[in-house]
Each structure stands twice: as structure tokens, then as C-alpha cells.
Amino acid sequence: MHALWNKVSRAEKRSSKDKDLPRQTTPCSCEKETRDSSQTEREETTIAPISARTDDAETAIEEAELAPPPDGGARAWVQVLMSHLVVFNTWGYINSFGAFQTYYMKQLGHPPSDIAWVGSVQIFLLFFIGAFSGRATDAGFFHTTTSIGSVILVVGIFMTSLATRYWHLFLAQGVCIGIGNGLLFCPTVAVVATYFTKRRSLALGLAACGSATGGMVIPAMVRQLLPQIGFPWTVRVLGLLTLVLLTITNICSRTRLPPRRTGPLIEWAAFKENPYTLFVIGCFLTLMGLFIAFYYVTSFGRDVLHLSQEQSVNMLLMMNGMGVAGRLLPNHFGADGFLGPLNTMIPFVFCSAFLLFSWTAVHTTTGLLIFSLVYGFFASGIQSLFPATCSSLTTDLKKAGVRMGMIFSIVAFACLIGPPIAGALIQLDHGGYLNAQVFGGSVMVAGASVLCLARVAKTGWKLKVRA
């Protein structure tokens, strides 16, 4: 019993000693916890400045995107000048096609509808490629797009100087120059629109005046040089002029907004907006008849009024010359004023349609001169108000290139079929122009009517509302 008692006492003493001893931890676990805590502290101190810098950068980008356009200033007006030079070399050639139309019909022996396809394809490609070049501009490839377009345009002009057959001319002046125009025109117009708000229509009107200056300079050069140095060297001189001007534009052109690389090529949601959709339809019908007079006024003067080549080209010069006033006055006093671009464009389309109907009553040189001057004013006003109105229907400036490119691509088909249809009607009428004149006036009346519906969809039936 005594031995058993001693064992129990020793066991109780060991138990009491275990309770009195402090709890032991392994050295490795302590070091691990220390390292983890210190590493966490370092990560927190490292990540904090990086995240702060990232937030600052994102805030700066958002502020740059949301900053209002300067609406003026040296840089903005320089972009207007550069766009003017681009339009000079794109629409200037298109509005001057009437000077070539008469020469091609005489030298190649093809009917008016065949020759008209060359100019129509040129306009078609200028507008149609706008959907792709406009999206490329929004994605940050403005300079790449315009540089490639400049090269293709200059090559097309010089290849036109070598053309001796109809298919040579179609590929060089129609296809090649048309592709170059498409890569140049839409990006420059879209960039100008991002620099202005209140004076946007005026800026776009000044840029569009390049069509008038080009439409005066190019036919005048053709009229003076063609009898002296012949067709090939006349076109080469035009090509050299284009090379110099486009070199300047590629050096001085600058974009304002940061790239938007994630946007779609086509913004289908835009067609859910009734004002935009009706505006597209109205412009399609309007542009189908708009260029008929520009293409056939010279041949009308020569074939119907029996004018000389120089006198008939002078009619085209007068028509293009009125484009300066037609592009500036309605944009400055109407589109940027109390009316708005759409309210200004609608009466201009109606007046142009009325003038095409009035063309049927022209039987004298004086009458044709008056028609050329007045029609040149209203038709050029439509050409400048068209992109200005399109940009006014776009609230998000970052989508300006895409939406403008979309409408350009749609109306391209109207420009493709309009002049050749008029040429076919002239041929069916055995050289008479009545059917072509009535066709042009009718489609423009239809276009003006749809534009009125677009105005109602945007503002309702209220008359005294800016739109």
C-alpha cells in the first residue's frame, strides 16, 4: 500500500509541473508568421502607390475624353485647313468630272451612261469605304489610313494619264482614285467635327469649300492645258499638284480624341433611332439626283445649245464657283444659327429639286448660266450640310467616325446609280435631256419629303424648334 501511494503522489506532482510550464511553440512557425506578416505589409505599401497611379491615369484619360472641344484656336483651324485641302483633292476631282465627261465621250466614242460609270464608281468608293476608314480613325489609325489613301490617290491620277482605253480609265480614275478618296475623306471630316461644337457647321462648311476651290481650279487647268500639252501631261500636272497638297496634309493633320479600339464596325443601334434612319433614307434619295447637273451641264451646253468646249466648261466653273457661298452662308447663318443644320438642309433640297425641273426650260446660254449659278449655290449647300447634319444627330463624339462612315456607305449606292441612270435616259431619248432632268428633280423631292419626316421624328410637330 505504501508503494502504491508513492506512485500516485509522483504522478500528481508531474501533472502539477506540466500545468505550471509555459506553452512552447516551434521556432519555424514563429519565423513563418513573421515573414508572412512582413511580406503582407510590403505588398500593401507597394500596391497602394501603383493603384493610386493607375486611378490617376484613368481619371486623366476620362477627363481628356470628356473635355469639351476647343471650338476654335490655332490647332483646330489648322485641321479645318487640312481638311479643306483633302476635299480639294477628292471632291474637287469629282465635281470636275463634267470637264472630262465631254472629252471622254468624244475621244473614246462611248455613250454618256458608260462614261458616267467612271465618275459614279469614284463617288461610290469615296462614300462606301467611309465605313471602314471612319472606324479606323476611331481606333487610332488616322495617319495610317490617310497616308495609304494619299499614295493610292496619287498613283491613280498618274495611271489615268496613261489610259488609252475605256477599261484603263475605269480602273485608274474610277477604282483607284475612288479607293484613295474613300480612305481620305471620311477620316478628315470626322476629325474636324471633334474640334468644334457651336461652330461645327461653319468649320465643316469651310472644309467642304475645298470642293468648290477644287471644282474651279481643276477644270480651269484642264481647259487651259488640254489644248496645249495634251491629255497625258495635263493629268500629270494635276497629279503633281495633288502630291504636294497631300504631303502637307499628312504632316499637319492631328487627331484630338484618344483611340476607341473596342467599338463595332457598324453600330446597329443607330438604326433604332428614327431621326437617324429617316435621315439616311432622305439623303439616299437626295444624292441620287444631286450630281446629275454636275455631270451633264457641259455636255448639255455642247449638244443642245451648241456651245464650244471652253464655253461649256465655263458653265461647270460657274456652278462650282458658287459653292464657296453655298457652303459658308447656310452653315454660318442657318446651321450654326437659330435654325440648325437639318432645318437648313430641307429647304435647300426642295430648291435644288425645283431648279432641276426648271432646267427643262433652259434654251439659251444666258438661261444655262443662271441655272448653273443658282443650282451651284443650293447643291453645294446640300453637300456641306449633309455631314454637318449627320454629326448633329450624333451625341457621342467618339462614335462620330463610325456613324458618319455608315451613312456614307449607304448613300454611296445612290451616287453609284444616279448619274448612269440619267445617262441611260439621255441615250434612250436620243440625246434629249428631259427625262434625266425630271428624274433628278423627282428623286430629290422624295428625298426632301423624307427629311421632313426625320425632322418630325426628332422635334415633333413644333415649327419653332432648332434641329
Secondary structure, DSSP 8 states (H G I E B T S, - for coil): -HHHHHHHHHHHHHHHHHHHS-----HHHHHHHHHHHHHHHHHHHHHHHHHHHHHHHHHHHHHHHHS---SSSHHHHHHHHHHHHHHHHHHHHHHTHHHHHHHHHHHH---HHHHHHHHHHHHHHHHHTHHHHHHHHHTT-HHHHHHHHHHHHHHHHHHHTT--SHHHHIIIIIIIHHHHHHHHHHHHHHHHHTT-STTHHHHHHHHHHHHHHHHHHHHHHHHHHHHHHHHHHHHHHHHHHHHHHHHHHHHH----S---TTS-SS-GGGGGSHHHHHHHHHHHHHHHHHTHHHHHHHHHHHHTS---HHHHHHHHHHHHHTHHHHHHHIIIIIITTTS-HHHHHHHHHHHHHHHHHHGGG--SHHHHHHHHHHHHHHHHHHHHHHHHHHHHT-S-GGGHHHHHHHHHHHHHHHHHHHHHHHHHHHHHTTT--HHHHHHHHHHHHHHHHHHHHHHHHHHTT-SS---
